[in-house]
Amino acid sequence: MDTQPNNPLHGTTLEALLNELVTYYGWHDLGRQIDIRCFRFTHDPSIPSSLKFLRRTPWARARVESLYVDMLTHSKKAI
């Protein structure tokens, strides 16, 4: 099952990834990290609307995945 042991995104759904980012950063800071409308606090962000946007927008999904990998790297260094 560990066919991609060096890939931190392997086996992680977009929804799980987004939930972890929201838990770690909160919507306000997530909107600051990645400036897209679905994360802005003024536009009532939600997981379902963000997932819909990210699934249709490859460049935004790439930024979210990159931030997630950075968060994992930073979290592991803190341990």
C-alpha positions as a printed NumPy array, in Angstrom:
array([[  0.   ,   0.   ,   0.   ],
       [  2.927,   2.365,   0.561],
       [  3.651,   2.807,  -3.129],
       [  4.412,   6.516,  -2.656],
       [  6.082,   6.823,   0.761],
       [  7.634,  10.233,  -0.024],
       [  4.404,  11.814,  -1.247],
       [  2.633,  13.553,   1.682],
       [ -0.541,  13.947,  -0.405],
       [ -0.871,  10.232,  -1.166],
       [ -4.056,   8.87 ,   0.378],
       [ -5.262,  12.276,   1.563],
       [ -8.554,  13.525,   0.177],
       [ -8.997,  17.151,  -0.752],
       [-11.691,  17.455,   1.909],
       [ -9.429,  16.07 ,   4.658],
       [ -6.591,  18.31 ,   3.516],
       [ -8.845,  21.384,   3.566],
       [-10.257,  20.5  ,   6.99 ],
       [ -6.735,  20.224,   8.416],
       [ -5.737,  23.575,   6.907],
       [ -8.835,  25.281,   8.329],
       [ -8.166,  23.742,  11.739],
       [ -4.514,  24.804,  11.656],
       [ -4.859,  28.305,  10.173],
       [ -8.541,  29.212,  10.495],
       [-10.444,  30.779,   7.609],
       [ -9.026,  34.258,   8.193],
       [ -5.359,  33.248,   8.055],
       [ -6.004,  30.732,   5.292],
       [ -7.47 ,  33.585,   3.242],
       [ -4.316,  35.575,   3.897],
       [ -2.048,  32.695,   2.921],
       [ -3.938,  32.005,  -0.315],
       [ -5.854,  34.977,  -1.679],
       [ -8.88 ,  33.347,  -3.241],
       [-12.441,  34.45 ,  -2.723],
       [-13.751,  31.17 ,  -1.305],
       [-11.37 ,  31.572,   1.692],
       [-12.087,  35.216,   2.451],
       [-13.862,  35.718,   5.73 ],
       [-16.093,  38.39 ,   4.181],
       [-17.61 ,  35.854,   1.766],
       [-18.827,  33.312,   4.361],
       [-16.323,  30.522,   3.599],
       [-17.351,  26.896,   3.902],
       [-15.836,  23.509,   3.178],
       [-18.419,  22.543,   0.494],
       [-18.094,  25.788,  -1.481],
       [-14.304,  25.701,  -1.232],
       [-14.189,  22.082,  -2.4  ],
       [-16.378,  22.899,  -5.381],
       [-14.075,  25.756,  -6.383],
       [-10.839,  23.842,  -5.794],
       [-11.989,  20.846,  -7.809],
       [-12.649,  23.082, -10.822],
       [ -9.604,  25.338, -10.479],
       [ -6.258,  23.533, -10.841],
       [ -4.029,  26.522,  -9.995],
       [ -5.897,  27.142,  -6.713],
       [ -5.804,  23.46 ,  -5.796],
       [ -2.053,  23.409,  -6.431],
       [ -1.576,  26.34 ,  -4.045],
       [ -3.699,  24.667,  -1.368],
       [ -1.78 ,  21.397,  -1.735],
       [  1.525,  23.288,  -1.536],
       [  0.427,  25.074,   1.641],
       [ -0.634,  21.735,   3.119],
       [  2.796,  20.214,   2.419],
       [  4.447,  23.296,   3.978],
       [  2.201,  22.944,   7.037],
       [  3.153,  19.272,   7.402],
       [  6.847,  20.081,   7.033],
       [  6.618,  22.868,   9.599],
       [  4.651,  20.676,  12.015],
       [  7.221,  17.874,  11.785],
       [ 10.073,  20.301,  12.49 ],
       [  8.297,  21.505,  15.639],
       [  8.176,  17.962,  17.052]])
